[in-house]
Amino acid sequence: MDNVPLLQGFQERRECCGRFGSCKVDSGGNGDRDIDLERQQHTVICKLSRFQYYDMLTEEAFEDSSSPHQNHGIREYNKKQREALAMFEEVDALSHLGQGLRDDGKSSADREALAVNCSNLWNVILLALKVYATVASGSLAIAASTLDSLLDLLAGGILWFTQWTMKRTDIYNYPIGKLRVQPVGIVVFAAVMATLGLQVLIEGVRQLLNGKPETHLDMSQSIWMIAIMGTAIVVKLGLFLYCRSFKDEIILAYAMDHQFDVITNVVGLAAALLADRFYWWLDPIGAVALAIYTIVNWSKTVFENAVSLIGKSAPPEVLQKLTYMAFNHHRDIQHIDTVRAYTFGALFFVEVDIQLPETMPLKEAHDIGQSLQDKIEALAEVERAFVHLDFECTHKPEHQKSHFITDV
């Protein structure tokens, strides 16, 4: 039970005899027990919640013990339960957001545009400064950092074009939008960065095998190099801290690139100075280390974004949130037949099948399904939701190809 989310932690079947009446709870072989919900003083989430938790299931019940000997598994379990309760409160708060949701979206778009423009502008300025530092020092590690800045411009162009393409809607040729352009652009970006790492790795090994020491820097060259690389480090650190506050995957890709630049600039500067003062081979070794770091990190990025395009299932916490939202959406929802969420780019596609009374008028059924769909699509992690209405839950999968999907 250590790592089981809250709803998965209950192996109980509730058969309610009324919305606020008594419930018969099957505790999985421990016998049935009648619980009068009217006597309960707390419902953890909200008064209209159809998940009626008991007094013990409050946030206070999941506080960690002050004892230093508390089991680590218990602490992890409590943490997950607190996160689940906070998640349910977030879901219940969606109905109160209203217009503020659209206003926040416009404000966020303006901030994202500022982050992209600042990143590209500083990439141009820093590239010019680093070219001078490379020519003046002759350091391979500084050259690796300069090549990284050059590719930053190329990569920035890729991400800018990706964002620009996504905003140009074309409902006839791209009826569900162009959000899939985002992970494709990031994959191209990451592939370019990994290629850079491979080139620097080859050059670093070649210089080590040649065994030729580099020329020494005079005091003026050292001061200029330190000033230029120090400026690059400070600017890139500031851009990283700003860009990582966003949730947009493209801006986060910029943040990752800025973080990488901070590391490459620090290592490159240190390797160049140490090689000039002590051992010449520290410079190519620093370049090789940066190359390996580049290849490993951006290869991971390629894999993660490639996986997001193949329809991988959402994690249990997301499915738990969607199930809670659907179950508590309307009192006439009798059963939740299916809750499915999967990646189709940066965000999730969601499919929910609910059962409504067989005699319910079409207009009422449509309004329930449409409002649930709108609520699900208001979640930040969801791109599109499909809500299917039915009057029973005992049928076979309704999509023809679902009959041929078998477990391996």
N, C-alpha and C positions, 0 to 999 in steps of 0.2 A: 504493500500500500504506500510505500515511501514516495513514489513519484507519480501517483495517480491523481489526476485533476479531480475537483470536487464532485462533479456529477458522476464521474466514473467510479468514485469511491463508494457510492451507494449501490449495493446489489439488492435493491428492494423494488417491488412492484406495488405501486400505489393504485388502489381502486377507490376513487373518491365517490362518495354517495351525496354529493352536493358541493357547491363551490366553497362554502365555509362550514360545512357540516363535519361529520366524523369521517375519518379515512381508515380503510382497512389496509394494513401494510404487511406484505409478505416479506419477511426478513431472510429469505433464502434458506429455509429449513429450521429456523429458530422459533417457528410458531407465529400465529397472527396476533396482532395487538391493536386494539382500538385506541385511536388518539383523537381527542376532541380539539380540533384546531381553534375553536372559539376561545379556549382557555389559554392559548399561547399569547404571550405579551409582545412577541417580536416576530416580524417577518423580515428576513435579512435584507431583501432587495427593495421591495415596494409593496404597498397595500394591495395592489391588483395582481401581484405575482401569483402564478399558478404553481410555482415551486414553493410550497409552504414549508420552510425549514423550521427546526425545533429550536428551543431556547439555547441549546448547547452550540448551535451552529451560527454563532455571531463571531465578529472579528476578534472579540476578546478571547473566545475559546481557542483561537489559533495563535495566541501570543506565545512566544518562546519562554520557557521556564528560566528563572534567574539562576537556576542551578548550573554550575559549570559542567556537570556530569550528564547533562541531557544528551540523548543519542542524536548523532548527526542526521540519521534518517528521519527522526521526528522533526527536527528543525527544518529539513528540506520539505517535508510534508506540510508543515504549518505554513511555510513560505508560499507553497503552491496554492494552498487554500485561500490565503489572504489575496494572492494575485487573482484567483478566480472570483472572489467576492468583489474586488475592485473592477474586474472586467464586467460583471453583471451590472454594477452601478453605472458603468459607462454606457452599456446598452440601454438601460432605462432612461438615461439622460438624453438620448438621441431625440426623443419626441419633443424636448424643450428647446432644441437648438434653433430650428426654424430658419429665418433669413440669415442669421449669423453664420451659418454654414457656407452660404454663397459668398458672403463678405470676406470670410477668412480665406476662401479659395482665391479671390482676386488679390488680396494682400499677399498671400503666399506666392502667387505668380510674379508679382512685382519684385519680391525679394529674390526669387530664383533668377530672374533676368539680371538683377544687380550682381548676384554672385557669379554668373557666367561672364558678364562683361568685365568685371574686375579681374577675374582669373585670366581672361585672354589678354587684357591690357598689360598686366604685370608680366605675363609670359613673354611678351614682345620686349619690354624694357629689360628684363633680366637676361634674356638671350643676348642682347647687344652687349651688356656688361660682361657676361661670361665669355663671350668670344674674345674680348680684350684680355681677360684673365688667362684664358687658355694660351693665346699667342705669347703673352708675356712670361708665363711660367713654364710652358712646355710639359706640364704634368698630364699624365694619362688619366689620373683620377679626376682632375678638373675637366679634362676633355670629355670624360664620360658624363659628368654633370652637365656640360654644355650641350652634348648630343641629346641628353634627356630634355633639356629646355627646348631644343629644336623640335623634338618630337612632341613636346607639350603643345606647341603651336598646331602641329598636324592633328594631334589627338583632340585639342580644343576645337579645331575646325570640324572634326567628325561629330563631336558631341553637340556643337552648336547647330550643325546641319540636321542632326537627329531631332533636336528639340524644335527647330523651325519646321521640319517635315511633319512632326506630330501635330502642330497647331494648324496646319493647312488641311481642313476637313474636306472630304470628298465622299459624300454618302453613297454615290453611285458606284464608284470603283472600290471604295473601302467602307462598306456599310457599318462595320463595328469599330471604326476608327483605326488609328495607326500606332497604338500604344506598343505593339510588338516591335516597332522600329527601335524602341529604347534599348532592350537587351541586345538586339543585333548590333546597334551602334557601339555599345559597351564591349561586345565581343571583338569587334574590329579594333577598337581602341586598345584593349588588352593585348591583342595579338601583335599590334605595332610595338607596344612597350616591351613585350617579351622578346621580340626580334632585336630590339636595341640591346637588351641584356646579352643576347647571344653574341652580337658583334663585339661588344666591349669585352666579353669573356675571351673571345678568340684573340683579340689584340693584347689583352693582359698576359695571356699565356705566351704569346709570341715574344713579348718584351722580356719576360722572365727567362725564356730559353736563349735569347740573344745575349743576355747578361751585360748590357751596356748601360752604365750609369748616366743619369741625366745631368745637364749643366746646372750649376748652383744659381740661386736667385740673389740679387743684391737687396739691400735694405728697402729701397724704394719699391721694387717689384713685390716684395713680401707685404709691405704695407697696403699697396693697391689690391693685391689678391685677397688679403684678409678683409679689407673694407668691402670689396665687391661680394665675396662669398658670405660675409656676415650680413650684409643687406639682404641678400637672397634668402638666407635662413630666417631672418626676422619677418620678412614679407610673406614667405610661404607658410610660416607657422601661423601668422594672423589669418591668412586665407583658409588654412585647414580648420582652425577653430570656428570660423564663420560658416564654412560650407558644411561641416559635420552636423550643424543644428537642423538641417533640412531632412525631410523624409523622401524627397524625390531621388530616384536611383541615379539619374544623370548628375545631379549636384553632389551626391555621395561619391560618385566616381571621380569628380573633381577633387573632393576632399581627400580621397585615397591617394590621388596623384600628388596633391600638395604635401601630404604626410610623407610620401615616398621622396619628394624633393628635399624636404628637411633632412631626412636621413642621408641621402646621397650628397647633399652639400656639406653636411657636418663631416661625414667620412672622407669625402674628397678633399676638403680643406685640411683635415688632420693628416691624411696620407701624404699630401703634397708637402706640407711643412716638415713632417718627420723625415720624409725621404730626402729633403734638401739638407736637413741638419744632421741626420744620422746615417741611415742605410737606404740606398737607392731603390732596393727591391720592395720597400714598403709601399711605394706608389703603385706599381702594377698589382701587388697583392690587394691593396685597397680597391682597385678597379675590378679585380676578379670577384671580390666579396660583394661589391655593389651589383655586379652582373648576375651573380647567383641569386641574390635577394630579389632582383627585378624579375627574373624568370619564374621563380617559385611563386611570388605573390600574384603576378598577373596571370599565370597559368591557372591558379585557383579561381580568379575572377572569370576567366573564360569558362571553366567548368560550371561554376555556380549559375551563370547566366544562360548557358546552354541547357542546363537542367530545367530552368524556368520555362523553357519553350516546349517541353515535351509532355506537359500535363501531369506533373507530379502532385500528389494529394497534399492538401493543406495540413499543417500540424494539428494534433488533437485539440489544442487550446482554441484554435480558430473554429473548428467544427463544434466545439462545446459552446462557444459564443453564439454561433448561428442557430444551434438547436434551442438554446435558451430564448433567443429572440423570437424564433418561430413559435415556440410553445406558448409564450406569454403574449403573443401579438393580439389575439382576439379570443373571447370566451367561447365562440362557436367552433373553434378548431378542435376537432375530436381526437385526431391522431397525427403524428409526424411520421410519414411513410419513409421519406428519404431526405437526408441532408448530405450534399456532396459539394466539395470545393476543391479546385485544382488550379495549378498555375497555367496561365496562358499568356506569358509575358511577365511584366513586373508585378501585376496584381492578380487576384483570384477571380475565376468564374465560379458562380455558385448556382447549384440546382437544389431546389427544395420542393418536395411533394407533400401536400397536406390533405387531410380528409375533412370535409365539411358535411353537414347534414344533407341527406339525399333530397329532401323536400325544399331546401333553401332556394329562393329565387335567384336567377342568374345575375341580376344586378347586384344583389347583396354579396354573392360569392365573388364576383369580379372585384368589387370594392375592397374586400378583405385581401384578396390575392395581390391586387395592385398596390395597396398601401404597405403590405409586407415587402413586396419587391422594392419599393421606394426606400423603405427603412434599411433594408440590407445594403442597397447601393450607396447609402449615406456613409457606410463604414469606409474608413480610409484605405483598408487593404483590399477592397472589392472593386472590380471594374464593372462587372455586369452580373445581374442576378436573374434567374428564371424560376418563377413560382408556378407549379402545376397544381391544379385543383382536381380533387377526385372525391367520390362518395364511398369508396371502400379501399382497403389496403391489401387485399389478398391476391391481386393479379400478378402475372409475370412481368418482368421488365418490359416497358412499353416501346423502347427503341429496339429495332430489329437486330442490330449488331450486338446488343447487350447479351443476347442469347448465346453468342459464341465466345464470350469472355469467360475464361475459366481460371481458377487459381492454379498456380504452378507450385 
